Amino acid sequence: MRVELRLFTSLRSGRKNRYTLEVDDAATPVALAQQLGINLNEVNIVLVNGISSHMLCKLQEGDIVSFFPIIGGG
C-alpha cells in the first residue's frame, strides 16, 4: 500500500519534505522512520491524517503521516 510521509523542521535536514512510500499492510510510523533512517528519538509528535497519533498505530492505504521533532525555544 502507499502512504505519504511529511517531515518538518530539523527532520528535513538532508532529506526531502515529502515521501510517497510503498509499505506492507502491517506498517506503522516506526517502519516509515526505519525505512528512511530517521532516529526515533528525534520524533516528538506524530500525526496521521492531521490527528495526533503514536508510532505504533497501524497505517491504512493513503494515510498521510507527519513527523515533528522536539522543538525548543524560550
PQR file of N, CA, C, O and H, with PARSE charges and radii, in Angstrom:
ATOM      1  N   MET A   1       0.839  -1.180   0.000 -0.4000 1.5000
ATOM      2  CA  MET A   1       0.000   0.000   0.000 -0.0000 2.0000
ATOM      3  C   MET A   1       0.883   1.242   0.000  0.5500 1.7000
ATOM      4  O   MET A   1       2.069   1.177   0.326 -0.5500 1.4000
ATOM      5  N   ARG A   2       0.305   2.344  -0.360 -0.4000 1.5000
ATOM      6  CA  ARG A   2       1.047   3.612  -0.390 -0.0000 2.0000
ATOM      7  C   ARG A   2       0.591   4.536   0.722  0.5500 1.7000
ATOM      8  O   ARG A   2      -0.599   4.658   1.012 -0.5500 1.4000
ATOM      9  H   ARG A   2      -0.658   2.397  -0.625  0.4000 1.0000
ATOM     10  N   VAL A   3       1.577   5.188   1.341 -0.4000 1.5000
ATOM     11  CA  VAL A   3       1.312   6.226   2.329 -0.0000 2.0000
ATOM     12  C   VAL A   3       2.244   7.397   2.031  0.5500 1.7000
ATOM     13  O   VAL A   3       3.263   7.246   1.357 -0.5500 1.4000
ATOM     14  H   VAL A   3       2.544   5.090   1.105  0.4000 1.0000
ATOM     15  N   GLU A   4       1.878   8.545   2.539 -0.4000 1.5000
ATOM     16  CA  GLU A   4       2.731   9.731   2.380 -0.0000 2.0000
ATOM     17  C   GLU A   4       3.323  10.091   3.732  0.5500 1.7000
ATOM     18  O   GLU A   4       2.631  10.067   4.749 -0.5500 1.4000
ATOM     19  H   GLU A   4       1.050   8.667   3.086  0.4000 1.0000
ATOM     20  N   LEU A   5       4.591  10.421   3.737 -0.4000 1.5000
ATOM     21  CA  LEU A   5       5.276  10.877   4.950 -0.0000 2.0000
ATOM     22  C   LEU A   5       5.726  12.303   4.729  0.5500 1.7000
ATOM     23  O   LEU A   5       6.352  12.620   3.718 -0.5500 1.4000
ATOM     24  H   LEU A   5       5.153  10.440   2.910  0.4000 1.0000
ATOM     25  N   ARG A   6       5.404  13.161   5.681 -0.4000 1.5000
ATOM     26  CA  ARG A   6       5.820  14.560   5.641 -0.0000 2.0000
ATOM     27  C   ARG A   6       6.734  14.826   6.838  0.5500 1.7000
ATOM     28  O   ARG A   6       6.431  14.448   7.970 -0.5500 1.4000
ATOM     29  H   ARG A   6       4.895  12.904   6.502  0.4000 1.0000
ATOM     30  N   LEU A   7       7.841  15.476   6.560 -0.4000 1.5000
ATOM     31  CA  LEU A   7       8.821  15.788   7.605 -0.0000 2.0000
ATOM     32  C   LEU A   7       8.849  17.286   7.847  0.5500 1.7000
ATOM     33  O   LEU A   7       8.702  18.072   6.912 -0.5500 1.4000
ATOM     34  H   LEU A   7       8.087  15.782   5.641  0.4000 1.0000
ATOM     35  N   PHE A   8       9.037  17.683   9.097 -0.4000 1.5000
ATOM     36  CA  PHE A   8       9.037  19.094   9.446 -0.0000 2.0000
ATOM     37  C   PHE A   8      10.310  19.492  10.187  0.5500 1.7000
ATOM     38  O   PHE A   8      10.950  18.678  10.853 -0.5500 1.4000
ATOM     39  H   PHE A   8       9.157  17.044   9.857  0.4000 1.0000
ATOM     40  N   THR A   9      10.645  20.741  10.052 -0.4000 1.5000
ATOM     41  CA  THR A   9      11.794  21.435  10.635 -0.0000 2.0000
ATOM     42  C   THR A   9      13.076  20.618  10.538  0.5500 1.7000
ATOM     43  O   THR A   9      13.478  20.255   9.433 -0.5500 1.4000
ATOM     44  H   THR A   9      10.125  21.402   9.511  0.4000 1.0000
ATOM     45  N   SER A  10      13.726  20.320  11.647 -0.4000 1.5000
ATOM     46  CA  SER A  10      15.050  19.694  11.600 -0.0000 2.0000
ATOM     47  C   SER A  10      15.035  18.290  11.009  0.5500 1.7000
ATOM     48  O   SER A  10      16.083  17.802  10.588 -0.5500 1.4000
ATOM     49  H   SER A  10      13.399  20.615  12.545  0.4000 1.0000
ATOM     50  N   LEU A  11      13.897  17.631  10.963 -0.4000 1.5000
ATOM     51  CA  LEU A  11      13.824  16.296  10.366 -0.0000 2.0000
ATOM     52  C   LEU A  11      14.024  16.344   8.853  0.5500 1.7000
ATOM     53  O   LEU A  11      14.299  15.321   8.225 -0.5500 1.4000
ATOM     54  H   LEU A  11      13.045  18.027  11.306  0.4000 1.0000
ATOM     55  N   ARG A  12      13.885  17.529   8.273 -0.4000 1.5000
ATOM     56  CA  ARG A  12      14.097  17.698   6.832 -0.0000 2.0000
ATOM     57  C   ARG A  12      15.575  17.770   6.468  0.5500 1.7000
ATOM     58  O   ARG A  12      15.925  17.619   5.297 -0.5500 1.4000
ATOM     59  H   ARG A  12      13.662  18.360   8.783  0.4000 1.0000
ATOM     60  N   SER A  13      16.424  17.992   7.418 -0.4000 1.5000
ATOM     61  CA  SER A  13      17.849  18.173   7.145 -0.0000 2.0000
ATOM     62  C   SER A  13      18.416  16.968   6.393  0.5500 1.7000
ATOM     63  O   SER A  13      18.464  15.858   6.923 -0.5500 1.4000
ATOM     64  H   SER A  13      16.140  18.115   8.369  0.4000 1.0000
ATOM     65  N   GLY A  14      18.841  17.201   5.161 -0.4000 1.5000
ATOM     66  CA  GLY A  14      19.407  16.149   4.334 -0.0000 2.0000
ATOM     67  C   GLY A  14      18.371  15.214   3.727  0.5500 1.7000
ATOM     68  O   GLY A  14      18.724  14.186   3.149 -0.5500 1.4000
ATOM     69  H   GLY A  14      18.802  18.103   4.730  0.4000 1.0000
ATOM     70  N   ARG A  15      17.099  15.564   3.856 -0.4000 1.5000
ATOM     71  CA  ARG A  15      16.010  14.739   3.327 -0.0000 2.0000
ATOM     72  C   ARG A  15      15.031  15.617   2.560  0.5500 1.7000
ATOM     73  O   ARG A  15      15.090  16.845   2.628 -0.5500 1.4000
ATOM     74  H   ARG A  15      16.813  16.399   4.325  0.4000 1.0000
ATOM     75  N   LYS A  16      14.144  14.975   1.839 -0.4000 1.5000
ATOM     76  CA  LYS A  16      13.055  15.693   1.177 -0.0000 2.0000
ATOM     77  C   LYS A  16      11.984  16.026   2.215  0.5500 1.7000
ATOM     78  O   LYS A  16      11.976  15.480   3.319 -0.5500 1.4000
ATOM     79  H   LYS A  16      14.096  13.978   1.784  0.4000 1.0000
ATOM     80  N   ASN A  17      11.087  16.927   1.842 -0.4000 1.5000
ATOM     81  CA  ASN A  17       9.981  17.305   2.729 -0.0000 2.0000
ATOM     82  C   ASN A  17       8.888  16.247   2.760  0.5500 1.7000
ATOM     83  O   ASN A  17       8.240  16.032   3.785 -0.5500 1.4000
ATOM     84  H   ASN A  17      11.093  17.370   0.946  0.4000 1.0000
ATOM     85  N   ARG A  18       8.691  15.577   1.597 -0.4000 1.5000
ATOM     86  CA  ARG A  18       7.612  14.594   1.464 -0.0000 2.0000
ATOM     87  C   ARG A  18       8.115  13.353   0.750  0.5500 1.7000
ATOM     88  O   ARG A  18       8.956  13.416  -0.146 -0.5500 1.4000
ATOM     89  H   ARG A  18       9.217  15.752   0.765  0.4000 1.0000
ATOM     90  N   TYR A  19       7.577  12.236   1.175 -0.4000 1.5000
ATOM     91  CA  TYR A  19       7.887  10.957   0.545 -0.0000 2.0000
ATOM     92  C   TYR A  19       6.578  10.201   0.318  0.5500 1.7000
ATOM     93  O   TYR A  19       5.694  10.212   1.175 -0.5500 1.4000
ATOM     94  H   TYR A  19       6.893  12.185   1.904  0.4000 1.0000
ATOM     95  N   THR A  20       6.459   9.557  -0.815 -0.4000 1.5000
ATOM     96  CA  THR A  20       5.404   8.575  -1.036 -0.0000 2.0000
ATOM     97  C   THR A  20       6.079   7.224  -0.947  0.5500 1.7000
ATOM     98  O   THR A  20       6.992   6.922  -1.716 -0.5500 1.4000
ATOM     99  H   THR A  20       7.177   9.548  -1.511  0.4000 1.0000
ATOM    100  N   LEU A  21       5.627   6.408  -0.002 -0.4000 1.5000
ATOM    101  CA  LEU A  21       6.305   5.149   0.294 -0.0000 2.0000
ATOM    102  C   LEU A  21       5.384   3.958   0.075  0.5500 1.7000
ATOM    103  O   LEU A  21       4.196   4.002   0.394 -0.5500 1.4000
ATOM    104  H   LEU A  21       4.885   6.652   0.622  0.4000 1.0000
ATOM    105  N   GLU A  22       5.950   2.909  -0.468 -0.4000 1.5000
ATOM    106  CA  GLU A  22       5.267   1.620  -0.561 -0.0000 2.0000
ATOM    107  C   GLU A  22       5.617   0.836   0.699  0.5500 1.7000
ATOM    108  O   GLU A  22       6.791   0.608   0.993 -0.5500 1.4000
ATOM    109  H   GLU A  22       6.916   2.873  -0.727  0.4000 1.0000
ATOM    110  N   VAL A  23       4.610   0.432   1.427 -0.4000 1.5000
ATOM    111  CA  VAL A  23       4.824  -0.299   2.676 -0.0000 2.0000
ATOM    112  C   VAL A  23       3.893  -1.511   2.722  0.5500 1.7000
ATOM    113  O   VAL A  23       2.935  -1.595   1.954 -0.5500 1.4000
ATOM    114  H   VAL A  23       3.656   0.617   1.189  0.4000 1.0000
ATOM    115  N   ASP A  24       4.180  -2.443   3.624 -0.4000 1.5000
ATOM    116  CA  ASP A  24       3.303  -3.605   3.739 -0.0000 2.0000
ATOM    117  C   ASP A  24       2.066  -3.249   4.561  0.5500 1.7000
ATOM    118  O   ASP A  24       2.003  -2.180   5.169 -0.5500 1.4000
ATOM    119  H   ASP A  24       4.959  -2.375   4.248  0.4000 1.0000
ATOM    120  N   ASP A  25       1.101  -4.138   4.573 -0.4000 1.5000
ATOM    121  CA  ASP A  25      -0.186  -3.863   5.213 -0.0000 2.0000
ATOM    122  C   ASP A  25      -0.114  -3.723   6.726  0.5500 1.7000
ATOM    123  O   ASP A  25      -1.056  -3.221   7.338 -0.5500 1.4000
ATOM    124  H   ASP A  25       1.152  -5.006   4.079  0.4000 1.0000
ATOM    125  N   ALA A  26       0.974  -4.153   7.340 -0.4000 1.5000
ATOM    126  CA  ALA A  26       1.120  -4.043   8.791 -0.0000 2.0000
ATOM    127  C   ALA A  26       1.992  -2.854   9.185  0.5500 1.7000
ATOM    128  O   ALA A  26       2.443  -2.775  10.328 -0.5500 1.4000
ATOM    129  H   ALA A  26       1.739  -4.561   6.843  0.4000 1.0000
ATOM    130  N   ALA A  27       2.233  -1.933   8.261 -0.4000 1.5000
ATOM    131  CA  ALA A  27       3.160  -0.825   8.506 -0.0000 2.0000
ATOM    132  C   ALA A  27       2.661   0.112   9.601  0.5500 1.7000
ATOM    133  O   ALA A  27       1.460   0.309   9.791 -0.5500 1.4000
ATOM    134  H   ALA A  27       1.866  -1.998   7.333  0.4000 1.0000
ATOM    135  N   THR A  28       3.631   0.680  10.311 -0.4000 1.5000
ATOM    136  CA  THR A  28       3.408   1.674  11.357 -0.0000 2.0000
ATOM    137  C   THR A  28       4.328   2.859  11.080  0.5500 1.7000
ATOM    138  O   THR A  28       5.221   2.749  10.240 -0.5500 1.4000
ATOM    139  H   THR A  28       4.606   0.520  10.157  0.4000 1.0000
ATOM    140  N   PRO A  29       4.137   3.984  11.759 -0.5600 1.5000
ATOM    141  CA  PRO A  29       5.091   5.073  11.624  0.2800 2.0000
ATOM    142  C   PRO A  29       6.530   4.673  11.959  0.5500 1.7000
ATOM    143  O   PRO A  29       7.472   5.224  11.388 -0.5500 1.4000
ATOM    144  N   VAL A  30       6.708   3.728  12.873 -0.4000 1.5000
ATOM    145  CA  VAL A  30       8.056   3.235  13.188 -0.0000 2.0000
ATOM    146  C   VAL A  30       8.709   2.688  11.923  0.5500 1.7000
ATOM    147  O   VAL A  30       9.877   2.971  11.656 -0.5500 1.4000
ATOM    148  H   VAL A  30       5.943   3.281  13.337  0.4000 1.0000
ATOM    149  N   ALA A  31       7.967   1.909  11.149 -0.4000 1.5000
ATOM    150  CA  ALA A  31       8.501   1.332   9.912 -0.0000 2.0000
ATOM    151  C   ALA A  31       8.903   2.419   8.923  0.5500 1.7000
ATOM    152  O   ALA A  31       9.909   2.279   8.227 -0.5500 1.4000
ATOM    153  H   ALA A  31       7.018   1.679  11.366  0.4000 1.0000
ATOM    154  N   LEU A  32       8.127   3.502   8.853 -0.4000 1.5000
ATOM    155  CA  LEU A  32       8.472   4.605   7.948 -0.0000 2.0000
ATOM    156  C   LEU A  32       9.779   5.252   8.381  0.5500 1.7000
ATOM    157  O   LEU A  32      10.652   5.520   7.556 -0.5500 1.4000
ATOM    158  H   LEU A  32       7.310   3.615   9.418  0.4000 1.0000
ATOM    159  N   ALA A  33       9.909   5.502   9.682 -0.4000 1.5000
ATOM    160  CA  ALA A  33      11.137   6.107  10.197 -0.0000 2.0000
ATOM    161  C   ALA A  33      12.338   5.215   9.909  0.5500 1.7000
ATOM    162  O   ALA A  33      13.388   5.701   9.490 -0.5500 1.4000
ATOM    163  H   ALA A  33       9.199   5.285  10.353  0.4000 1.0000
ATOM    164  N   GLN A  34      12.188   3.929  10.130 -0.4000 1.5000
ATOM    165  CA  GLN A  34      13.293   2.999   9.873 -0.0000 2.0000
ATOM    166  C   GLN A  34      13.649   2.954   8.401  0.5500 1.7000
ATOM    167  O   GLN A  34      14.827   2.890   8.049 -0.5500 1.4000
ATOM    168  H   GLN A  34      11.335   3.534  10.471  0.4000 1.0000
ATOM    169  N   GLN A  35      12.647   2.986   7.537 -0.4000 1.5000
ATOM    170  CA  GLN A  35      12.888   2.944   6.094 -0.0000 2.0000
ATOM    171  C   GLN A  35      13.729   4.127   5.631  0.5500 1.7000
ATOM    172  O   GLN A  35      14.519   4.000   4.696 -0.5500 1.4000
ATOM    173  H   GLN A  35      11.690   3.038   7.823  0.4000 1.0000
ATOM    174  N   LEU A  36      13.562   5.282   6.285 -0.4000 1.5000
ATOM    175  CA  LEU A  36      14.303   6.486   5.893 -0.0000 2.0000
ATOM    176  C   LEU A  36      15.488   6.790   6.803  0.5500 1.7000
ATOM    177  O   LEU A  36      16.150   7.814   6.629 -0.5500 1.4000
ATOM    178  H   LEU A  36      12.921   5.385   7.044  0.4000 1.0000
ATOM    179  N   GLY A  37      15.762   5.928   7.757 -0.4000 1.5000
ATOM    180  CA  GLY A  37      16.899   6.132   8.643 -0.0000 2.0000
ATOM    181  C   GLY A  37      16.715   7.279   9.622  0.5500 1.7000
ATOM    182  O   GLY A  37      17.685   7.928  10.014 -0.5500 1.4000
ATOM    183  H   GLY A  37      15.224   5.097   7.898  0.4000 1.0000
ATOM    184  N   ILE A  38      15.490   7.524  10.011 -0.4000 1.5000
ATOM    185  CA  ILE A  38      15.200   8.595  10.972 -0.0000 2.0000
ATOM    186  C   ILE A  38      15.291   8.012  12.381  0.5500 1.7000
ATOM    187  O   ILE A  38      14.651   7.007  12.690 -0.5500 1.4000
ATOM    188  H   ILE A  38      14.702   6.997   9.693  0.4000 1.0000
ATOM    189  N   ASN A  39      16.081   8.642  13.216 -0.4000 1.5000
ATOM    190  CA  ASN A  39      16.233   8.223  14.607 -0.0000 2.0000
ATOM    191  C   ASN A  39      14.909   8.468  15.335  0.5500 1.7000
ATOM    192  O   ASN A  39      14.406   9.592  15.351 -0.5500 1.4000
ATOM    193  H   ASN A  39      16.602   9.459  12.965  0.4000 1.0000
ATOM    194  N   LEU A  40      14.353   7.432  15.928 -0.4000 1.5000
ATOM    195  CA  LEU A  40      13.063   7.556  16.605 -0.0000 2.0000
ATOM    196  C   LEU A  40      13.095   8.550  17.758  0.5500 1.7000
ATOM    197  O   LEU A  40      12.068   9.135  18.102 -0.5500 1.4000
ATOM    198  H   LEU A  40      14.761   6.519  15.915  0.4000 1.0000
ATOM    199  N   ASN A  41      14.253   8.742  18.349 -0.4000 1.5000
ATOM    200  CA  ASN A  41      14.382   9.714  19.445 -0.0000 2.0000
ATOM    201  C   ASN A  41      14.237  11.150  18.966  0.5500 1.7000
ATOM    202  O   ASN A  41      14.019  12.052  19.774 -0.5500 1.4000
ATOM    203  H   ASN A  41      15.087   8.267  18.069  0.4000 1.0000
ATOM    204  N   GLU A  42      14.354  11.372  17.671 -0.4000 1.5000
ATOM    205  CA  GLU A  42      14.218  12.720  17.119 -0.0000 2.0000
ATOM    206  C   GLU A  42      12.765  13.092  16.841  0.5500 1.7000
ATOM    207  O   GLU A  42      12.457  14.267  16.642 -0.5500 1.4000
ATOM    208  H   GLU A  42      14.531  10.639  17.014  0.4000 1.0000
ATOM    209  N   VAL A  43      11.868  12.108  16.825 -0.4000 1.5000
ATOM    210  CA  VAL A  43      10.462  12.361  16.511 -0.0000 2.0000
ATOM    211  C   VAL A  43       9.684  12.535  17.803  0.5500 1.7000
ATOM    212  O   VAL A  43       9.654  11.639  18.647 -0.5500 1.4000
ATOM    213  H   VAL A  43      12.118  11.154  16.987  0.4000 1.0000
ATOM    214  N   ASN A  44       9.052  13.697  17.953 -0.4000 1.5000
ATOM    215  CA  ASN A  44       8.313  14.002  19.171 -0.0000 2.0000
ATOM    216  C   ASN A  44       6.805  13.915  18.950  0.5500 1.7000
ATOM    217  O   ASN A  44       6.077  13.440  19.821 -0.5500 1.4000
ATOM    218  H   ASN A  44       9.076  14.425  17.268  0.4000 1.0000
ATOM    219  N   ILE A  45       6.340  14.365  17.800 -0.4000 1.5000
ATOM    220  CA  ILE A  45       4.903  14.385  17.508 -0.0000 2.0000
ATOM    221  C   ILE A  45       4.658  13.630  16.211  0.5500 1.7000
ATOM    222  O   ILE A  45       5.365  13.819  15.222 -0.5500 1.4000
ATOM    223  H   ILE A  45       6.932  14.751  17.093  0.4000 1.0000
ATOM    224  N   VAL A  46       3.641  12.768  16.232 -0.4000 1.5000
ATOM    225  CA  VAL A  46       3.227  12.021  15.045 -0.0000 2.0000
ATOM    226  C   VAL A  46       1.759  12.342  14.787  0.5500 1.7000
ATOM    227  O   VAL A  46       0.911  12.201  15.668 -0.5500 1.4000
ATOM    228  H   VAL A  46       3.066  12.615  17.036  0.4000 1.0000
ATOM    229  N   LEU A  47       1.480  12.774  13.572 -0.4000 1.5000
ATOM    230  CA  LEU A  47       0.100  12.974  13.149 -0.0000 2.0000
ATOM    231  C   LEU A  47      -0.200  11.988  12.031  0.5500 1.7000
ATOM    232  O   LEU A  47       0.637  11.763  11.157 -0.5500 1.4000
ATOM    233  H   LEU A  47       2.169  12.889  12.857  0.4000 1.0000
ATOM    234  N   VAL A  48      -1.380  11.402  12.056 -0.4000 1.5000
ATOM    235  CA  VAL A  48      -1.851  10.581  10.946 -0.0000 2.0000
ATOM    236  C   VAL A  48      -3.141  11.230  10.459  0.5500 1.7000
ATOM    237  O   VAL A  48      -4.135  11.305  11.181 -0.5500 1.4000
ATOM    238  H   VAL A  48      -2.060  11.585  12.766  0.4000 1.0000
ATOM    239  N   ASN A  49      -3.095  11.695   9.214 -0.4000 1.5000
ATOM    240  CA  ASN A  49      -4.223  12.421   8.623 -0.0000 2.0000
ATOM    241  C   ASN A  49      -4.623  13.623   9.471  0.5500 1.7000
ATOM    242  O   ASN A  49      -5.806  13.934   9.611 -0.5500 1.4000
ATOM    243  H   ASN A  49      -2.287  11.634   8.628  0.4000 1.0000
ATOM    244  N   GLY A  50      -3.609  14.300  10.040 -0.4000 1.5000
ATOM    245  CA  GLY A  50      -3.824  15.519  10.808 -0.0000 2.0000
ATOM    246  C   GLY A  50      -4.277  15.306  12.240  0.5500 1.7000
ATOM    247  O   GLY A  50      -4.569  16.273  12.944 -0.5500 1.4000
ATOM    248  H   GLY A  50      -2.649  14.047   9.926  0.4000 1.0000
ATOM    249  N   ILE A  51      -4.343  14.054  12.687 -0.4000 1.5000
ATOM    250  CA  ILE A  51      -4.798  13.753  14.046 -0.0000 2.0000
ATOM    251  C   ILE A  51      -3.632  13.156  14.833  0.5500 1.7000
ATOM    252  O   ILE A  51      -2.909  12.291  14.339 -0.5500 1.4000
ATOM    253  H   ILE A  51      -4.107  13.269  12.115  0.4000 1.0000
ATOM    254  N   SER A  52      -3.464  13.633  16.062 -0.4000 1.5000
ATOM    255  CA  SER A  52      -2.394  13.142  16.918 -0.0000 2.0000
ATOM    256  C   SER A  52      -2.471  11.622  17.033  0.5500 1.7000
ATOM    257  O   SER A  52      -3.541  11.053  17.249 -0.5500 1.4000
ATOM    258  H   SER A  52      -4.051  14.336  16.464  0.4000 1.0000
ATOM    259  N   SER A  53      -1.322  10.982  16.884 -0.4000 1.5000
ATOM    260  CA  SER A  53      -1.269   9.524  16.891 -0.0000 2.0000
ATOM    261  C   SER A  53      -0.023   9.080  17.634  0.5500 1.7000
ATOM    262  O   SER A  53       0.559   9.853  18.395 -0.5500 1.4000
ATOM    263  H   SER A  53      -0.452  11.445  16.708  0.4000 1.0000
ATOM    264  N   HIS A  54       0.389   7.839  17.417 -0.4000 1.5000
ATOM    265  CA  HIS A  54       1.583   7.313  18.067 -0.0000 2.0000
ATOM    266  C   HIS A  54       2.362   6.470  17.064  0.5500 1.7000
ATOM    267  O   HIS A  54       1.857   6.140  15.991 -0.5500 1.4000
ATOM    268  H   HIS A  54      -0.083   7.211  16.798  0.4000 1.0000
ATOM    269  N   MET A  55       3.577   6.130  17.416 -0.4000 1.5000
ATOM    270  CA  MET A  55       4.497   5.464  16.486 -0.0000 2.0000
ATOM    271  C   MET A  55       4.117   4.018  16.169  0.5500 1.7000
ATOM    272  O   MET A  55       4.662   3.435  15.232 -0.5500 1.4000
ATOM    273  H   MET A  55       3.987   6.398  18.287  0.4000 1.0000
ATOM    274  N   LEU A  56       3.203   3.433  16.925 -0.4000 1.5000
ATOM    275  CA  LEU A  56       2.863   2.029  16.693 -0.0000 2.0000
ATOM    276  C   LEU A  56       1.467   1.828  16.097  0.5500 1.7000
ATOM    277  O   LEU A  56       0.984   0.698  16.014 -0.5500 1.4000
ATOM    278  H   LEU A  56       2.761   3.907  17.687  0.4000 1.0000
ATOM    279  N   CYS A  57       0.817   2.923  15.681 -0.4000 1.5000
ATOM    280  CA  CYS A  57      -0.515   2.761  15.091 -0.0000 2.0000
ATOM    281  C   CYS A  57      -0.398   2.105  13.710  0.5500 1.7000
ATOM    282  O   CYS A  57       0.565   2.340  12.981 -0.5500 1.4000
ATOM    283  H   CYS A  57       1.209   3.840  15.748  0.4000 1.0000
ATOM    284  N   LYS A  58      -1.375   1.294  13.369 -0.4000 1.5000
ATOM    285  CA  LYS A  58      -1.381   0.612  12.079 -0.0000 2.0000
ATOM    286  C   LYS A  58      -1.877   1.596  11.022  0.5500 1.7000
ATOM    287  O   LYS A  58      -2.914   2.237  11.189 -0.5500 1.4000
ATOM    288  H   LYS A  58      -2.158   1.103  13.961  0.4000 1.0000
ATOM    289  N   LEU A  59      -1.123   1.702   9.940 -0.4000 1.5000
ATOM    290  CA  LEU A  59      -1.460   2.637   8.882 -0.0000 2.0000
ATOM    291  C   LEU A  59      -2.395   1.997   7.865  0.5500 1.7000
ATOM    292  O   LEU A  59      -2.453   0.775   7.730 -0.5500 1.4000
ATOM    293  H   LEU A  59      -0.280   1.181   9.805  0.4000 1.0000
ATOM    294  N   GLN A  60      -3.129   2.857   7.148 -0.4000 1.5000
ATOM    295  CA  GLN A  60      -4.055   2.442   6.105 -0.0000 2.0000
ATOM    296  C   GLN A  60      -3.619   3.036   4.770  0.5500 1.7000
ATOM    297  O   GLN A  60      -2.892   4.029   4.732 -0.5500 1.4000
ATOM    298  H   GLN A  60      -3.082   3.850   7.257  0.4000 1.0000
ATOM    299  N   GLU A  61      -4.058   2.436   3.697 -0.4000 1.5000
ATOM    300  CA  GLU A  61      -3.792   2.940   2.349 -0.0000 2.0000
ATOM    301  C   GLU A  61      -4.158   4.418   2.280  0.5500 1.7000
ATOM    302  O   GLU A  61      -5.246   4.822   2.690 -0.5500 1.4000
ATOM    303  H   GLU A  61      -4.648   1.629   3.727  0.4000 1.0000
ATOM    304  N   GLY A  62      -3.222   5.226   1.750 -0.4000 1.5000
ATOM    305  CA  GLY A  62      -3.478   6.645   1.536 -0.0000 2.0000
ATOM    306  C   GLY A  62      -3.278   7.541   2.736  0.5500 1.7000
ATOM    307  O   GLY A  62      -3.471   8.752   2.631 -0.5500 1.4000
ATOM    308  H   GLY A  62      -2.338   4.898   1.418  0.4000 1.0000
ATOM    309  N   ASP A  63      -2.892   6.981   3.884 -0.4000 1.5000
ATOM    310  CA  ASP A  63      -2.668   7.812   5.067 -0.0000 2.0000
ATOM    311  C   ASP A  63      -1.555   8.824   4.815  0.5500 1.7000
ATOM    312  O   ASP A  63      -0.611   8.571   4.067 -0.5500 1.4000
ATOM    313  H   ASP A  63      -2.735   5.997   3.969  0.4000 1.0000
ATOM    314  N   ILE A  64      -1.696   9.967   5.458 -0.4000 1.5000
ATOM    315  CA  ILE A  64      -0.650  10.994   5.446 -0.0000 2.0000
ATOM    316  C   ILE A  64      -0.099  11.071   6.865  0.5500 1.7000
ATOM    317  O   ILE A  64      -0.812  11.419   7.806 -0.5500 1.4000
ATOM    318  H   ILE A  64      -2.463  10.173   6.066  0.4000 1.0000
ATOM    319  N   VAL A  65       1.185  10.739   7.001 -0.4000 1.5000
ATOM    320  CA  VAL A  65       1.849  10.714   8.300 -0.0000 2.0000
ATOM    321  C   VAL A  65       2.795  11.909   8.366  0.5500 1.7000
ATOM    322  O   VAL A  65       3.566  12.148   7.436 -0.5500 1.4000
ATOM    323  H   VAL A  65       1.765  10.455   6.237  0.4000 1.0000
ATOM    324  N   SER A  66       2.735  12.653   9.456 -0.4000 1.5000
ATOM    325  CA  SER A  66       3.607  13.811   9.648 -0.0000 2.0000
ATOM    326  C   SER A  66       4.446  13.599  10.898  0.5500 1.7000
ATOM    327  O   SER A  66       3.935  13.223  11.952 -0.5500 1.4000
ATOM    328  H   SER A  66       2.108  12.459  10.211  0.4000 1.0000
ATOM    329  N   PHE A  67       5.758  13.850  10.760 -0.4000 1.5000
ATOM    330  CA  PHE A  67       6.685  13.761  11.882 -0.0000 2.0000
ATOM    331  C   PHE A  67       7.181  15.157  12.235  0.5500 1.7000
ATOM    332  O   PHE A  67       7.613  15.912  11.364 -0.5500 1.4000
ATOM    333  H   PHE A  67       6.174  14.155   9.903  0.4000 1.0000
ATOM    334  N   PHE A  68       7.115  15.493  13.521 -0.4000 1.5000
ATOM    335  CA  PHE A  68       7.645  16.746  14.026 -0.0000 2.0000
ATOM    336  C   PHE A  68       8.688  16.424  15.093  0.5500 1.7000
ATOM    337  O   PHE A  68       8.465  15.537  15.917 -0.5500 1.4000
ATOM    338  H   PHE A  68       6.764  14.880  14.228  0.4000 1.0000
ATOM    339  N   PRO A  69       9.827  17.131  15.096 -0.5600 1.5000
ATOM    340  CA  PRO A  69      10.831  16.901  16.125  0.2800 2.0000
ATOM    341  C   PRO A  69      10.489  17.647  17.416  0.5500 1.7000
ATOM    342  O   PRO A  69       9.521  18.405  17.481 -0.5500 1.4000
ATOM    343  N   ILE A  70      11.304  17.411  18.429 -0.4000 1.5000
ATOM    344  CA  ILE A  70      11.208  18.210  19.644 -0.0000 2.0000
ATOM    345  C   ILE A  70      11.584  19.637  19.253  0.5500 1.7000
ATOM    346  O   ILE A  70      12.600  19.867  18.597 -0.5500 1.4000
ATOM    347  H   ILE A  70      12.090  16.796  18.376  0.4000 1.0000
ATOM    348  N   ILE A  71      10.757  20.582  19.664 -0.4000 1.5000
ATOM    349  CA  ILE A  71      11.001  21.972  19.301 -0.0000 2.0000
ATOM    350  C   ILE A  71      11.326  22.737  20.571  0.5500 1.7000
ATOM    351  O   ILE A  71      10.529  22.784  21.507 -0.5500 1.4000
ATOM    352  H   ILE A  71       9.932  20.396  20.197  0.4000 1.0000
ATOM    353  N   GLY A  72      12.507  23.335  20.588 -0.4000 1.5000
ATOM    354  CA  GLY A  72      12.941  24.090  21.754 -0.0000 2.0000
ATOM    355  C   GLY A  72      12.717  25.576  21.552  0.5500 1.7000
ATOM    356  O   GLY A  72      12.421  26.029  20.446 -0.5500 1.4000
ATOM    357  H   GLY A  72      13.155  23.297  19.828  0.4000 1.0000
ATOM    358  N   GLY A  73      12.853  26.284  22.572 -0.4000 1.5000
ATOM    359  CA  GLY A  73      12.697  27.733  22.476 -0.0000 2.0000
ATOM    360  C   GLY A  73      12.509  28.301  23.874  0.5500 1.7000
ATOM    361  O   GLY A  73      12.537  27.590  24.877 -0.5500 1.4000
ATOM    362  H   GLY A  73      13.093  25.916  23.470  0.4000 1.0000
ATOM    363  N   GLY A  74      12.323  29.568  23.893 -0.4000 1.5000
ATOM    364  CA  GLY A  74      12.063  30.128  25.205 -0.0000 2.0000
ATOM    365  C   GLY A  74      12.381  31.505  25.240  0.5500 1.7000
ATOM    366  O   GLY A  74      12.224  32.149  26.278 -0.5500 1.4000
ATOM    367  H   GLY A  74      12.300  30.147  23.078  0.4000 1.0000
TER
END
